[in-house]
Amino acid sequence: MKKISPENIALFNQNLRYESPEEIISFVLELSKKPLVSTSFGTYSAALLKATTQQLPSIDVLWCDTGYNLPETYVHAQQLMEQLSLQMHIATPPYTTSYMNAWLGTPSIENPNHEKISELMKTRPFKEALDTLNPDVWFTNLRKGQTNHRDQLNILSFTQEGILKVCPFYHFSDAEMDVYLKNHNLPKAMQYYDPIKALENRECGIHLPR
């Protein structure tokens, strides 16, 4: 990313603060050679997937399927894959859920092995896939107010590896996301729970520095 750098990123964030998600995506795509969008197929995932694929249908979409998702999440994922013709890359852990449950237990926050389960089942396979795809831009649906870590980010930020992380909906509230889905006739995942993350205000590790 030649135009955006750690030295001038604050100015870009200031200029993009009141731009629409579509305008943010369009601006960044002009600077990108190898963009990627990640998804959890969570509550508001359809918004980012629609906004990015509408401008670049061929964009790589990365999802880490830990195997612990709710049945409703898999139904929602398949619906969006078909509706938006997503170019999927699905990262999976080297262990089955049955193996993990027998070895380290189920991924509940009370389990003392929960952090290790998170690393083995989600963080590591996701980051290995990210390294393989090697994007220069990473679109994600992080928003302000979700966790303490995410409150320290912005629309644009850099990962330790130098990937430009872009959060087009960063300043959107849940109410604004609901309106966006309605206006674009997009489905909302009404039943979503990630046992690897376990708590709404907990990071599973994907977005934390390595």
Order of alpha helices (4+ residues) and beta strands (2+ residues): alpha-alpha-beta-alpha-beta-alpha-beta-alpha-alpha-alpha-beta-alpha-beta-beta-alpha
